Amino acid sequence: MLADYYINTAKYANNCENKSRPKMHCQGKCQMMKKLIDAEENEKKEADKVRLSNSYIAFFQKSDVIVFLPLINDHPFSMSFPDYVCNYSSRYIDTIFIPPKESA
């Protein structure tokens, strides 16, 4: 962009927005800055497109194969379990808790 400006300075000076203000000594630099800003925005958009196109690759994954094996036991719910028996007792509560007595 800068090389284009220095080669075509007259063209940039003709399109200058600051022709009416010769004290600014712009000589088309305003046009050059606009083109530089546009070029930066285009580069940014292109970089975003490239980054997005590369990011899709990260989501590809080898598909897993699900294999269903036949049941070994034809009746899975026919198993019997022993009854739960609680033979544990604690007499500790009897030392703390004293029930109220009936008053006659």
Backbone as XML, in Angstrom:
<?xml version="1.0"?>
<chain id="A" units="angstrom">
  <residue number="1" name="MET">
    <atom name="N" x="0.827" y="-1.200" z="0.000"/>
    <atom name="CA" x="0.000" y="0.000" z="0.000"/>
    <atom name="C" x="0.866" y="1.257" z="0.000"/>
  </residue>
  <residue number="2" name="LEU">
    <atom name="N" x="1.896" y="1.258" z="0.806"/>
    <atom name="CA" x="2.745" y="2.449" z="0.875"/>
    <atom name="C" x="3.471" y="2.680" z="-0.441"/>
  </residue>
  <residue number="3" name="ALA">
    <atom name="N" x="3.921" y="1.598" z="-1.077"/>
    <atom name="CA" x="4.603" y="1.738" z="-2.366"/>
    <atom name="C" x="3.638" y="2.311" z="-3.396"/>
  </residue>
  <residue number="4" name="ASP">
    <atom name="N" x="2.395" y="1.844" z="-3.381"/>
    <atom name="CA" x="1.382" y="2.365" z="-4.306"/>
    <atom name="C" x="1.152" y="3.848" z="-4.065"/>
  </residue>
  <residue number="5" name="TYR">
    <atom name="N" x="1.137" y="4.259" z="-2.812"/>
    <atom name="CA" x="0.945" y="5.678" z="-2.495"/>
    <atom name="C" x="2.089" y="6.522" z="-3.054"/>
  </residue>
  <residue number="6" name="TYR">
    <atom name="N" x="3.325" y="6.069" z="-2.839"/>
    <atom name="CA" x="4.471" y="6.862" z="-3.298"/>
    <atom name="C" x="4.583" y="6.861" z="-4.823"/>
  </residue>
  <residue number="7" name="ILE">
    <atom name="N" x="4.137" y="5.791" z="-5.486"/>
    <atom name="CA" x="4.165" y="5.764" z="-6.953"/>
    <atom name="C" x="3.066" y="6.646" z="-7.524"/>
  </residue>
  <residue number="8" name="ASN">
    <atom name="N" x="1.872" y="6.608" z="-6.926"/>
    <atom name="CA" x="0.702" y="7.337" z="-7.439"/>
    <atom name="C" x="0.308" y="8.482" z="-6.513"/>
  </residue>
  <residue number="9" name="THR">
    <atom name="N" x="1.254" y="9.257" z="-6.039"/>
    <atom name="CA" x="0.962" y="10.354" z="-5.114"/>
    <atom name="C" x="0.017" y="11.367" z="-5.736"/>
  </residue>
  <residue number="10" name="ALA">
    <atom name="N" x="0.170" y="11.643" z="-7.009"/>
    <atom name="CA" x="-0.690" y="12.623" z="-7.690"/>
    <atom name="C" x="-2.138" y="12.145" z="-7.710"/>
  </residue>
  <residue number="11" name="LYS">
    <atom name="N" x="-2.339" y="10.875" z="-7.970"/>
    <atom name="CA" x="-3.699" y="10.315" z="-7.984"/>
    <atom name="C" x="-4.337" y="10.432" z="-6.596"/>
  </residue>
  <residue number="12" name="TYR">
    <atom name="N" x="-3.573" y="10.102" z="-5.559"/>
    <atom name="CA" x="-4.083" y="10.215" z="-4.192"/>
    <atom name="C" x="-4.368" y="11.677" z="-3.838"/>
  </residue>
  <residue number="13" name="ALA">
    <atom name="N" x="-3.516" y="12.588" z="-4.290"/>
    <atom name="CA" x="-3.699" y="14.015" z="-3.997"/>
    <atom name="C" x="-4.950" y="14.551" z="-4.675"/>
  </residue>
  <residue number="14" name="ASN">
    <atom name="N" x="-5.288" y="14.055" z="-5.876"/>
    <atom name="CA" x="-6.510" y="14.493" z="-6.569"/>
    <atom name="C" x="-7.759" y="14.037" z="-5.833"/>
  </residue>
  <residue number="15" name="ASN">
    <atom name="N" x="-7.697" y="12.891" z="-5.186"/>
    <atom name="CA" x="-8.861" y="12.362" z="-4.462"/>
    <atom name="C" x="-8.868" y="12.772" z="-2.992"/>
  </residue>
  <residue number="16" name="CYS">
    <atom name="N" x="-7.961" y="13.637" z="-2.595"/>
    <atom name="CA" x="-7.809" y="14.030" z="-1.197"/>
    <atom name="C" x="-9.048" y="14.759" z="-0.684"/>
  </residue>
  <residue number="17" name="GLU">
    <atom name="N" x="-9.440" y="14.443" z="0.535"/>
    <atom name="CA" x="-10.588" y="15.105" z="1.170"/>
    <atom name="C" x="-10.199" y="16.464" z="1.725"/>
  </residue>
  <residue number="18" name="ASN">
    <atom name="N" x="-8.930" y="16.695" z="1.912"/>
    <atom name="CA" x="-8.459" y="17.927" z="2.543"/>
    <atom name="C" x="-7.850" y="18.902" z="1.530"/>
  </residue>
  <residue number="19" name="LYS">
    <atom name="N" x="-8.349" y="18.907" z="0.288"/>
    <atom name="CA" x="-7.848" y="19.845" z="-0.724"/>
    <atom name="C" x="-8.082" y="21.282" z="-0.299"/>
  </residue>
  <residue number="20" name="SER">
    <atom name="N" x="-9.181" y="21.529" z="0.366"/>
    <atom name="CA" x="-9.533" y="22.894" z="0.768"/>
    <atom name="C" x="-8.687" y="23.381" z="1.947"/>
  </residue>
  <residue number="21" name="ARG">
    <atom name="N" x="-7.894" y="22.506" z="2.558"/>
    <atom name="CA" x="-7.047" y="22.876" z="3.696"/>
    <atom name="C" x="-5.570" y="22.621" z="3.355"/>
  </residue>
  <residue number="22" name="PRO">
    <atom name="N" x="-4.959" y="23.489" z="2.605"/>
    <atom name="CA" x="-3.570" y="23.247" z="2.194"/>
    <atom name="C" x="-2.579" y="23.285" z="3.358"/>
  </residue>
  <residue number="23" name="LYS">
    <atom name="N" x="-2.958" y="23.906" z="4.484"/>
    <atom name="CA" x="-2.039" y="23.978" z="5.626"/>
    <atom name="C" x="-1.808" y="22.602" z="6.258"/>
  </residue>
  <residue number="24" name="MET">
    <atom name="N" x="-2.703" y="21.661" z="6.002"/>
    <atom name="CA" x="-2.569" y="20.319" z="6.588"/>
    <atom name="C" x="-1.485" y="19.501" z="5.886"/>
  </residue>
  <residue number="25" name="HIS">
    <atom name="N" x="-1.149" y="19.863" z="4.660"/>
    <atom name="CA" x="-0.150" y="19.136" z="3.866"/>
    <atom name="C" x="-0.500" y="17.648" z="3.774"/>
  </residue>
  <residue number="26" name="CYS">
    <atom name="N" x="-1.753" y="17.368" z="3.535"/>
    <atom name="CA" x="-2.234" y="15.983" z="3.492"/>
    <atom name="C" x="-1.722" y="15.276" z="2.235"/>
  </residue>
  <residue number="27" name="GLN">
    <atom name="N" x="-1.905" y="15.866" z="1.093"/>
    <atom name="CA" x="-1.447" y="15.338" z="-0.197"/>
    <atom name="C" x="-1.904" y="13.894" z="-0.433"/>
  </residue>
  <residue number="28" name="GLY">
    <atom name="N" x="-3.116" y="13.582" z="-0.043"/>
    <atom name="CA" x="-3.684" y="12.264" z="-0.302"/>
    <atom name="C" x="-3.411" y="11.228" z="0.773"/>
  </residue>
  <residue number="29" name="LYS">
    <atom name="N" x="-2.778" y="11.620" z="1.862"/>
    <atom name="CA" x="-2.489" y="10.648" z="2.928"/>
    <atom name="C" x="-3.775" y="10.140" z="3.575"/>
  </residue>
  <residue number="30" name="CYS">
    <atom name="N" x="-4.808" y="10.987" z="3.551"/>
    <atom name="CA" x="-6.099" y="10.553" z="4.109"/>
    <atom name="C" x="-6.649" y="9.374" z="3.305"/>
  </residue>
  <residue number="31" name="GLN">
    <atom name="N" x="-6.511" y="9.437" z="1.977"/>
    <atom name="CA" x="-6.971" y="8.342" z="1.126"/>
    <atom name="C" x="-6.131" y="7.082" z="1.364"/>
  </residue>
  <residue number="32" name="MET">
    <atom name="N" x="-4.819" y="7.286" z="1.527"/>
    <atom name="CA" x="-3.937" y="6.155" z="1.799"/>
    <atom name="C" x="-4.331" y="5.478" z="3.117"/>
  </residue>
  <residue number="33" name="MET">
    <atom name="N" x="-4.632" y="6.272" z="4.151"/>
    <atom name="CA" x="-5.019" y="5.706" z="5.449"/>
    <atom name="C" x="-6.322" y="4.920" z="5.341"/>
  </residue>
  <residue number="34" name="LYS">
    <atom name="N" x="-7.278" y="5.444" z="4.551"/>
    <atom name="CA" x="-8.538" y="4.715" z="4.364"/>
    <atom name="C" x="-8.278" y="3.357" z="3.724"/>
  </residue>
  <residue number="35" name="LYS">
    <atom name="N" x="-7.403" y="3.360" z="2.691"/>
    <atom name="CA" x="-7.106" y="2.092" z="2.022"/>
    <atom name="C" x="-6.362" y="1.139" z="2.958"/>
  </residue>
  <residue number="36" name="LEU">
    <atom name="N" x="-5.485" y="1.670" z="3.789"/>
    <atom name="CA" x="-4.780" y="0.819" z="4.758"/>
    <atom name="C" x="-5.751" y="0.195" z="5.758"/>
  </residue>
  <residue number="37" name="ILE">
    <atom name="N" x="-6.696" y="0.999" z="6.239"/>
    <atom name="CA" x="-7.695" y="0.493" z="7.198"/>
    <atom name="C" x="-8.556" y="-0.577" z="6.546"/>
  </residue>
  <residue number="38" name="ASP">
    <atom name="N" x="-8.982" y="-0.326" z="5.277"/>
    <atom name="CA" x="-9.775" y="-1.330" z="4.563"/>
    <atom name="C" x="-8.978" y="-2.620" z="4.368"/>
  </residue>
  <residue number="39" name="ALA">
    <atom name="N" x="-7.705" y="-2.480" z="4.030"/>
    <atom name="CA" x="-6.864" y="-3.666" z="3.826"/>
    <atom name="C" x="-6.709" y="-4.450" z="5.129"/>
  </residue>
  <residue number="40" name="GLU">
    <atom name="N" x="-6.546" y="-3.745" z="6.249"/>
    <atom name="CA" x="-6.427" y="-4.428" z="7.546"/>
    <atom name="C" x="-7.709" y="-5.165" z="7.896"/>
  </residue>
  <residue number="41" name="GLU">
    <atom name="N" x="-8.859" y="-4.528" z="7.631"/>
    <atom name="CA" x="-10.138" y="-5.183" z="7.917"/>
    <atom name="C" x="-10.307" y="-6.425" z="7.052"/>
  </residue>
  <residue number="42" name="ASN">
    <atom name="N" x="-9.926" y="-6.322" z="5.775"/>
    <atom name="CA" x="-10.025" y="-7.487" z="4.895"/>
    <atom name="C" x="-9.106" y="-8.608" z="5.364"/>
  </residue>
  <residue number="43" name="GLU">
    <atom name="N" x="-7.898" y="-8.260" z="5.790"/>
    <atom name="CA" x="-6.980" y="-9.279" z="6.303"/>
    <atom name="C" x="-7.539" y="-9.938" z="7.558"/>
  </residue>
  <residue number="44" name="LYS">
    <atom name="N" x="-8.167" y="-9.120" z="8.406"/>
    <atom name="CA" x="-8.751" y="-9.657" z="9.639"/>
    <atom name="C" x="-9.885" y="-10.632" z="9.312"/>
  </residue>
  <residue number="45" name="LYS">
    <atom name="N" x="-10.729" y="-10.248" z="8.331"/>
    <atom name="CA" x="-11.833" y="-11.124" z="7.937"/>
    <atom name="C" x="-11.302" y="-12.421" z="7.346"/>
  </residue>
  <residue number="46" name="GLU">
    <atom name="N" x="-10.280" y="-12.310" z="6.506"/>
    <atom name="CA" x="-9.696" y="-13.507" z="5.908"/>
    <atom name="C" x="-9.076" y="-14.402" z="6.980"/>
  </residue>
  <residue number="47" name="ALA">
    <atom name="N" x="-8.406" y="-13.786" z="7.944"/>
    <atom name="CA" x="-7.801" y="-14.569" z="9.029"/>
    <atom name="C" x="-8.883" y="-15.273" z="9.843"/>
  </residue>
  <residue number="48" name="ASP">
    <atom name="N" x="-10.014" y="-14.590" z="10.080"/>
    <atom name="CA" x="-11.113" y="-15.218" z="10.815"/>
    <atom name="C" x="-11.684" y="-16.387" z="10.028"/>
  </residue>
  <residue number="49" name="LYS">
    <atom name="N" x="-11.816" y="-16.208" z="8.697"/>
    <atom name="CA" x="-12.334" y="-17.297" z="7.866"/>
    <atom name="C" x="-11.400" y="-18.498" z="7.909"/>
  </residue>
  <residue number="50" name="VAL">
    <atom name="N" x="-10.101" y="-18.228" z="7.817"/>
    <atom name="CA" x="-9.132" y="-19.324" z="7.853"/>
    <atom name="C" x="-9.171" y="-20.008" z="9.213"/>
  </residue>
  <residue number="51" name="ARG">
    <atom name="N" x="-9.256" y="-19.218" z="10.285"/>
    <atom name="CA" x="-9.298" y="-19.789" z="11.628"/>
    <atom name="C" x="-10.554" y="-20.629" z="11.807"/>
  </residue>
  <residue number="52" name="LEU">
    <atom name="N" x="-11.694" y="-20.138" z="11.297"/>
    <atom name="CA" x="-12.931" y="-20.900" z="11.418"/>
    <atom name="C" x="-12.869" y="-22.175" z="10.595"/>
  </residue>
  <residue number="53" name="SER">
    <atom name="N" x="-12.334" y="-22.079" z="9.383"/>
    <atom name="CA" x="-12.270" y="-23.274" z="8.547"/>
    <atom name="C" x="-11.343" y="-24.317" z="9.166"/>
  </residue>
  <residue number="54" name="ASN">
    <atom name="N" x="-10.309" y="-23.896" z="9.862"/>
    <atom name="CA" x="-9.419" y="-24.844" z="10.527"/>
    <atom name="C" x="-10.024" y="-25.387" z="11.810"/>
  </residue>
  <residue number="55" name="SER">
    <atom name="N" x="-10.902" y="-24.637" z="12.435"/>
    <atom name="CA" x="-11.470" y="-25.088" z="13.702"/>
    <atom name="C" x="-12.462" y="-26.226" z="13.508"/>
  </residue>
  <residue number="56" name="TYR">
    <atom name="N" x="-13.064" y="-26.339" z="12.323"/>
    <atom name="CA" x="-13.998" y="-27.432" z="12.090"/>
    <atom name="C" x="-13.296" y="-28.784" z="12.141"/>
  </residue>
  <residue number="57" name="ILE">
    <atom name="N" x="-12.045" y="-28.816" z="11.766"/>
    <atom name="CA" x="-11.298" y="-30.062" z="11.761"/>
    <atom name="C" x="-11.190" y="-30.630" z="13.176"/>
  </residue>
  <residue number="58" name="ALA">
    <atom name="N" x="-11.156" y="-29.775" z="14.156"/>
    <atom name="CA" x="-11.005" y="-30.219" z="15.537"/>
    <atom name="C" x="-12.207" y="-31.028" z="16.023"/>
  </residue>
  <residue number="59" name="PHE">
    <atom name="N" x="-13.355" y="-30.890" z="15.352"/>
    <atom name="CA" x="-14.558" y="-31.563" z="15.822"/>
    <atom name="C" x="-14.787" y="-32.918" z="15.159"/>
  </residue>
  <residue number="60" name="PHE">
    <atom name="N" x="-13.979" y="-33.277" z="14.179"/>
    <atom name="CA" x="-14.148" y="-34.576" z="13.544"/>
    <atom name="C" x="-13.632" y="-35.664" z="14.465"/>
  </residue>
  <residue number="61" name="GLN">
    <atom name="N" x="-14.351" y="-36.764" z="14.487"/>
    <atom name="CA" x="-13.991" y="-37.850" z="15.385"/>
    <atom name="C" x="-14.332" y="-39.160" z="14.704"/>
  </residue>
  <residue number="62" name="LYS">
    <atom name="N" x="-13.524" y="-40.145" z="14.931"/>
    <atom name="CA" x="-13.790" y="-41.460" z="14.376"/>
    <atom name="C" x="-15.056" y="-42.012" z="15.020"/>
  </residue>
  <residue number="63" name="SER">
    <atom name="N" x="-15.943" y="-42.524" z="14.190"/>
    <atom name="CA" x="-17.195" y="-43.035" z="14.742"/>
    <atom name="C" x="-16.948" y="-44.383" z="15.414"/>
  </residue>
  <residue number="64" name="ASP">
    <atom name="N" x="-17.574" y="-44.575" z="16.539"/>
    <atom name="CA" x="-17.445" y="-45.821" z="17.281"/>
    <atom name="C" x="-18.523" y="-46.793" z="16.820"/>
  </residue>
  <residue number="65" name="VAL">
    <atom name="N" x="-18.189" y="-48.045" z="16.821"/>
    <atom name="CA" x="-19.138" y="-49.075" z="16.429"/>
    <atom name="C" x="-19.703" y="-49.697" z="17.698"/>
  </residue>
  <residue number="66" name="ILE">
    <atom name="N" x="-21.022" y="-49.747" z="17.775"/>
    <atom name="CA" x="-21.680" y="-50.342" z="18.938"/>
    <atom name="C" x="-22.046" y="-51.778" z="18.584"/>
  </residue>
  <residue number="67" name="VAL">
    <atom name="N" x="-21.588" y="-52.700" z="19.386"/>
    <atom name="CA" x="-21.862" y="-54.116" z="19.147"/>
    <atom name="C" x="-22.774" y="-54.608" z="20.260"/>
  </residue>
  <residue number="68" name="PHE">
    <atom name="N" x="-23.893" y="-55.208" z="19.867"/>
    <atom name="CA" x="-24.821" y="-55.773" z="20.836"/>
    <atom name="C" x="-24.541" y="-57.269" z="20.959"/>
  </residue>
  <residue number="69" name="LEU">
    <atom name="N" x="-24.187" y="-57.702" z="22.153"/>
    <atom name="CA" x="-23.911" y="-59.112" z="22.394"/>
    <atom name="C" x="-25.187" y="-59.803" z="22.865"/>
  </residue>
  <residue number="70" name="PRO">
    <atom name="N" x="-25.369" y="-61.053" z="22.496"/>
    <atom name="CA" x="-26.576" y="-61.763" z="22.958"/>
    <atom name="C" x="-26.504" y="-62.013" z="24.464"/>
  </residue>
  <residue number="71" name="LEU">
    <atom name="N" x="-27.677" y="-62.105" z="25.084"/>
    <atom name="CA" x="-27.742" y="-62.359" z="26.522"/>
    <atom name="C" x="-27.293" y="-63.782" z="26.819"/>
  </residue>
  <residue number="72" name="ILE">
    <atom name="N" x="-26.511" y="-63.926" z="27.849"/>
    <atom name="CA" x="-26.057" y="-65.258" z="28.251"/>
    <atom name="C" x="-27.153" y="-65.941" z="29.057"/>
  </residue>
  <residue number="73" name="ASN">
    <atom name="N" x="-27.761" y="-65.209" z="29.981"/>
    <atom name="CA" x="-28.820" y="-65.747" z="30.821"/>
    <atom name="C" x="-30.154" y="-65.375" z="30.182"/>
  </residue>
  <residue number="74" name="ASP">
    <atom name="N" x="-30.980" y="-66.359" z="29.892"/>
    <atom name="CA" x="-32.266" y="-66.084" z="29.248"/>
    <atom name="C" x="-33.241" y="-65.401" z="30.190"/>
  </residue>
  <residue number="75" name="HIS">
    <atom name="N" x="-33.110" y="-65.635" z="31.504"/>
    <atom name="CA" x="-34.027" y="-65.059" z="32.482"/>
    <atom name="C" x="-33.223" y="-64.232" z="33.481"/>
  </residue>
  <residue number="76" name="PRO">
    <atom name="N" x="-32.943" y="-62.980" z="33.169"/>
    <atom name="CA" x="-32.079" y="-62.198" z="34.066"/>
    <atom name="C" x="-32.729" y="-61.852" z="35.399"/>
  </residue>
  <residue number="77" name="PHE">
    <atom name="N" x="-34.069" y="-61.889" z="35.489"/>
    <atom name="CA" x="-34.738" y="-61.490" z="36.728"/>
    <atom name="C" x="-35.168" y="-62.688" z="37.569"/>
  </residue>
  <residue number="78" name="SER">
    <atom name="N" x="-34.722" y="-63.860" z="37.232"/>
    <atom name="CA" x="-35.119" y="-65.038" z="38.001"/>
    <atom name="C" x="-34.151" y="-65.336" z="39.143"/>
  </residue>
  <residue number="79" name="MET">
    <atom name="N" x="-33.203" y="-64.460" z="39.382"/>
    <atom name="CA" x="-32.271" y="-64.671" z="40.488"/>
    <atom name="C" x="-32.980" y="-64.460" z="41.816"/>
  </residue>
  <residue number="80" name="SER">
    <atom name="N" x="-32.593" y="-65.226" z="42.811"/>
    <atom name="CA" x="-33.183" y="-65.047" z="44.135"/>
    <atom name="C" x="-32.115" y="-64.503" z="45.073"/>
  </residue>
  <residue number="81" name="PHE">
    <atom name="N" x="-32.541" y="-63.648" z="45.933"/>
    <atom name="CA" x="-31.646" y="-63.031" z="46.903"/>
    <atom name="C" x="-32.113" y="-63.411" z="48.296"/>
  </residue>
  <residue number="82" name="PRO">
    <atom name="N" x="-31.193" y="-63.596" z="49.233"/>
    <atom name="CA" x="-31.607" y="-63.933" z="50.606"/>
    <atom name="C" x="-32.301" y="-62.742" z="51.262"/>
  </residue>
  <residue number="83" name="ASP">
    <atom name="N" x="-33.200" y="-63.050" z="52.167"/>
    <atom name="CA" x="-33.899" y="-61.995" z="52.895"/>
    <atom name="C" x="-32.919" y="-61.269" z="53.801"/>
  </residue>
  <residue number="84" name="TYR">
    <atom name="N" x="-33.161" y="-59.989" z="53.983"/>
    <atom name="CA" x="-32.315" y="-59.185" z="54.857"/>
    <atom name="C" x="-32.756" y="-59.404" z="56.296"/>
  </residue>
  <residue number="85" name="VAL">
    <atom name="N" x="-31.839" y="-59.801" z="57.117"/>
    <atom name="CA" x="-32.135" y="-60.041" z="58.525"/>
    <atom name="C" x="-31.209" y="-59.149" z="59.337"/>
  </residue>
  <residue number="86" name="CYS">
    <atom name="N" x="-31.814" y="-58.355" z="60.214"/>
    <atom name="CA" x="-31.028" y="-57.465" z="61.051"/>
    <atom name="C" x="-31.059" y="-58.015" z="62.476"/>
  </residue>
  <residue number="87" name="ASN">
    <atom name="N" x="-29.987" y="-58.620" z="62.888"/>
    <atom name="CA" x="-29.902" y="-59.173" z="64.239"/>
    <atom name="C" x="-29.184" y="-58.228" z="65.188"/>
  </residue>
  <residue number="88" name="TYR">
    <atom name="N" x="-28.963" y="-57.021" z="64.789"/>
    <atom name="CA" x="-28.217" y="-56.066" z="65.590"/>
    <atom name="C" x="-29.180" y="-55.289" z="66.471"/>
  </residue>
  <residue number="89" name="SER">
    <atom name="N" x="-28.858" y="-55.170" z="67.723"/>
    <atom name="CA" x="-29.669" y="-54.335" z="68.607"/>
    <atom name="C" x="-28.730" y="-53.561" z="69.515"/>
  </residue>
  <residue number="90" name="SER">
    <atom name="N" x="-29.131" y="-52.367" z="69.818"/>
    <atom name="CA" x="-28.318" y="-51.532" z="70.687"/>
    <atom name="C" x="-29.161" y="-51.143" z="71.886"/>
  </residue>
  <residue number="91" name="ARG">
    <atom name="N" x="-28.614" y="-51.299" z="73.051"/>
    <atom name="CA" x="-29.321" y="-50.938" z="74.275"/>
    <atom name="C" x="-28.857" y="-49.568" z="74.749"/>
  </residue>
  <residue number="92" name="TYR">
    <atom name="N" x="-28.056" y="-48.886" z="73.976"/>
    <atom name="CA" x="-27.522" y="-47.588" z="74.368"/>
    <atom name="C" x="-28.639" y="-46.565" z="74.563"/>
  </residue>
  <residue number="93" name="ILE">
    <atom name="N" x="-29.660" y="-46.593" z="73.745"/>
    <atom name="CA" x="-30.744" y="-45.612" z="73.837"/>
    <atom name="C" x="-31.506" y="-45.751" z="75.157"/>
  </residue>
  <residue number="94" name="ASP">
    <atom name="N" x="-31.541" y="-46.951" z="75.702"/>
    <atom name="CA" x="-32.249" y="-47.151" z="76.968"/>
    <atom name="C" x="-31.580" y="-46.414" z="78.124"/>
  </residue>
  <residue number="95" name="THR">
    <atom name="N" x="-30.295" y="-46.169" z="78.051"/>
    <atom name="CA" x="-29.608" y="-45.456" z="79.127"/>
    <atom name="C" x="-29.880" y="-43.966" z="79.071"/>
  </residue>
  <residue number="96" name="ILE">
    <atom name="N" x="-30.246" y="-43.440" z="77.904"/>
    <atom name="CA" x="-30.486" y="-42.001" z="77.755"/>
    <atom name="C" x="-31.972" y="-41.671" z="77.868"/>
  </residue>
  <residue number="97" name="PHE">
    <atom name="N" x="-32.784" y="-42.423" z="77.156"/>
    <atom name="CA" x="-34.202" y="-42.110" z="77.073"/>
    <atom name="C" x="-34.965" y="-42.747" z="78.228"/>
  </residue>
  <residue number="98" name="ILE">
    <atom name="N" x="-35.674" y="-41.913" z="78.965"/>
    <atom name="CA" x="-36.537" y="-42.400" z="80.045"/>
    <atom name="C" x="-37.936" y="-41.893" z="79.723"/>
  </residue>
  <residue number="99" name="PRO">
    <atom name="N" x="-38.848" y="-42.800" z="79.402"/>
    <atom name="CA" x="-40.192" y="-42.363" z="79.022"/>
    <atom name="C" x="-40.914" y="-41.723" z="80.204"/>
  </residue>
  <residue number="100" name="PRO">
    <atom name="N" x="-41.825" y="-40.802" z="79.929"/>
    <atom name="CA" x="-42.563" y="-40.167" z="81.024"/>
    <atom name="C" x="-43.453" y="-41.178" z="81.744"/>
  </residue>
  <residue number="101" name="LYS">
    <atom name="N" x="-43.609" y="-40.973" z="83.031"/>
    <atom name="CA" x="-44.435" y="-41.875" z="83.832"/>
    <atom name="C" x="-45.841" y="-41.298" z="83.906"/>
  </residue>
  <residue number="102" name="GLU">
    <atom name="N" x="-46.773" y="-42.188" z="83.993"/>
    <atom name="CA" x="-48.162" y="-41.742" z="84.094"/>
    <atom name="C" x="-48.426" y="-41.251" z="85.507"/>
  </residue>
  <residue number="103" name="SER">
    <atom name="N" x="-49.050" y="-40.127" z="85.599"/>
    <atom name="CA" x="-49.403" y="-39.635" z="86.929"/>
    <atom name="C" x="-50.867" y="-39.988" z="87.173"/>
  </residue>
  <residue number="104" name="ALA">
    <atom name="N" x="-51.121" y="-40.665" z="88.269"/>
    <atom name="CA" x="-52.471" y="-41.132" z="88.550"/>
    <atom name="C" x="-53.218" y="-40.221" z="89.466"/>
  </residue>
</chain>
